[in-house]
């Protein structure tokens, strides 16, 4: 899909989401009452958990570079991920991955095809973990374990087959240590997101079970694979609203929790912006030279 078409489609989805949200709030004023009773400590808790998720993505970056024998210093890793998070949200059509690929190629000589391979490895773990969450919240435990085992084994076989048959991953150091590092970092990120959604949902409806929250989290996270809007605005909400038979959470709760999440994440991005500006990330990362 051409970039201008994706941008136009993203803008259309965002506008439609805003209109739909305004319409829904008008006809369901109880949402405003629910939001008024949100405890003040919730924002601090959500920002802390978003920080943990951000740390997880830093570890993913470190592990991905290690697959090709490369290293990124701690400060650069922090600033790089902060800058790419801002680019991904505010840039046109999910610009983060493109920025990351270009930067790592010019700054760390990580070839684009190698960046694609490391991204596929990360997405493989991310996808399997979130499928597990969906199943854990909607299927019997033995089915969840069986599907998890099959999905995990299938992912490993696909990666190994792809590495063998394609030049894209033939140079990767797929050692147990490197793979375990990326897997553990992805687990940390997914757990942080699970608790983020748990706090948001239970601040609106306290009697929700962990099974419901688990399914909700998995569905919300899987929506990232088709998100073409900043932060998946409109896409994630659509996934959640059309999958109520899996998580059994009401539309009113979904909308209210989504408002809380969007507001908290914007504040988190604001903190990242202050960090980027305060530490002169653009100069330290040599953005003009590398991108």
N, C-alpha and C positions, 0 to 999 in steps of 0.2 A: 504494500500500500504506500502510495506517495506521501511525502511528508506533509504537504499542504492539505491533502485529504484527511490525514490523521489529525492534524491540528483543527481543521473545521469540524470533524466528527467529535473531537474532545470538547471543543467549545459548546457544541450543540448538546452534548450529554450534561455538561456542567450547568448550562442554562435550564435545561429540562429538569435537572435535579433540584435546582433552587426553586423553580416554579412549583414542582410537585411537593417540595417540603413546605413552602408557604401555604399551599392549598391544604395539606394535611394538618398543619398546625392550626389553621383557621377552623377546621372541622373537628379537631381534637384538642381543645384548650387545656385538657388535663396534663398534657405533656409539659406545658409551661409550669404548672403547679409542681410536677415531679422534679423539674430542674431546679426550682427554687429551694427544694429540700435537700439538695446535694451537699454533703458535708464539706466544709472548707479545706480539710486536710487532704481531700481526694486529689487535688491538683498536684500537691507535692509528691504524693505516692505515685501518681501516673508519670510525672516527670522523672522520678527516680527509676521506675521500671523501663521507661523509654531509654534512659541512660544505660541500663543493663543490656537492652536490645542493641543499642548502638555499639556497646563493647563487644557483643557477640559478632557483629558485622566487621569490626576491626580484626577480630581473631580469624574470621573467614578470609579477609584480605591477606593477613599474614600467612595463613595456611595455603592459600591459593598460590602465592608467590613462591613458597617453599617447594611446591610441586615442580618448579623449574629452577630450583637452586638459587633463588633470589631472595633478598632481604629488604625490608622497609623499616627505617627507624621509627621509634615510638611516636615522637612528635609529628613526624610526617604522616604517619598512619592516622593519627587523630585528625589532623587538619585536612588530609585528603578525603577521609570519609565524611567529615563535616561539610566540606565544600561540595562534594558530590551529592550529598543528601539535599542540599539547597538547590543545586542545579537540577536534580531529578524532580523536585517538587515545583519549582518556579519556572524551569525551562520548558520549551515547547515539546509536548509529546513524550514524556518519560525520557529525558535527555541524560539521566544519570549513567546508565550503562555505556553509552557512547563516549561520554566524558571520561569515564574510568578507563575504557579501552585505549583511547588516544593518549591519555596521560601516562599510563603504565608502559605503553610502547615507547614513548619518547624519553621518559625519565628512568625507566628500569629495563628498557630493551625487552619487554615482554611482548612477543609477537601477537598480533590480533587473533590468530587462530588458537594460540595458547590461552589467551584471555577467554575466548569462547569456550574452550574445553573446561577451564577451571570454573566458569560460570555454570556450565552444564552439570558438573560434579556437585556444586553447591545446590543448584535447583533440584537435583535428584534427591538429595537428603531432605531438603525443605519440603518437597512434594510428598515423599514417603511419610515423613513425620506428621504432616497435616492430614493426609488420608487416614492415618492411624487415629488422630484425634476425632475425625468425623465418625469413623467406625466405632470408636470407644464410646461415643455419645449416643449412637443410634443402633448398634448391633450387640448381640451377646459377646461376652469376653472371649470365648474360644474362637469366634469368627474374626474378631479383631486381631488376636494373636496370629491366626493362620494367614490372614491377609497381610499383616505386617511382615511376617516371615517371607511370604511369596514376593511382596513388593520390594523388600530389602534385597533378597537374593536376585530378583530380576534386575534391579538397578545396578548391582555389582557386575552381573553378567553383561549387561548392555554397555557399561563403561569399559570393561575389559575387551569386549568384542569391538567396540568402536575404536578403542586405542590400537588394537591390532590391525583393523582393516582400514583405518583412516590416518592420514598424515597429521591430522589436527592434534592428536594426543600421544603420538609415538614417543616424544621426548619427555613426557611427564614421569616424575618419580613417584609412582603409585605405591609407596611403602605404607606399611601399617600405621606408622607414626604420622605421616602426612595426611592420610585419609582419616585417621582417628581425630586429628586436630580439627579438620573441617567439620567432621560429624559432630564433635563435642561443641564447637562454636555454634553450629546450627541448632543443636538441642537447647543451648543457653538462650538463643534468640527466641525460639518458639515458646519456651517456658515463660520468658518475660512477657511475650504477647498474650499468652494464656492468662496470666495474672492481671494484665492490663484490662482485658475484656471482662474478666471476672469482677474486678472492682467497679468497672463502669456499669455492668449489667445489674449487679447486686445493689448498687446505689439507687437504682430505679425500682428493682423488684427483688427483694431480699430472699425470697423462697426458691429461687432457681437452683437446680441441682448442678453438680459438677459435670454430669453427663450432658446436660443441655449446654453448659458453657463450653465444654470440650468440642462438641459438634459445631457450635457457633464459631469458635476460634478457628477450627480447621477450614470451614467454609470461607470465612473472612480472609484467611491467609492464602487460600488457593485462588482467590479472585485476582491476586496480583499477577497471575500468568496471562490475564487478558486485559489488564488495566492499561488504558491509553490516556487517562486523565491524571492530573496531579494528585498523588496519594490515592488513586483509584476512586475519586469522588464520583458517586453515582453508580459505579461498577460494583463496588463492594456492597453497597446498600441493596442493589438489585439482587445480587447473589443471596444475600441474607433474607430478603423479603420473599423470594421465590423458593426458598428451601425450608420453610417453616415446618414441613412434615418431618424433617430430620432433627431440628433442634427444639421445636415446639415452644418457641418464644414469640410473644405477641408483637404485632407490627408497631404498636405504640412504644413498647420497651426498646425495640430495635432503633426506632427513630431517635428517641431520647438519648440512648446510649451512644448513638452515632454522633449526636451533637456534642456530647461531652468529649468523645474521642477526638473529633476534629479540632475542637477548641484547645484541648491539651497538647495535641501534636503541633499546632501552630505556635503555641508558647514555646515548646521544645525547639522548634525550628528557629524561633526568635533568639533563644539562648545560643544555638549553634551559630547564628549570624553574628552575635556579639563576640563569640569566641573567634570566629574567622576574621572579623574586623580588628579585634583587640590584639591578636597575635600576628596580624599582617600576613594571613595565609596566602594571599595572591602573590606576594613577593617571595615568601619562603618556598612556596611550591613552584615558583617560576612559571605561573600559568600562561603568561604571554609567550614564553619561549617554548613551553611544552604542549600547549593546546592551541 
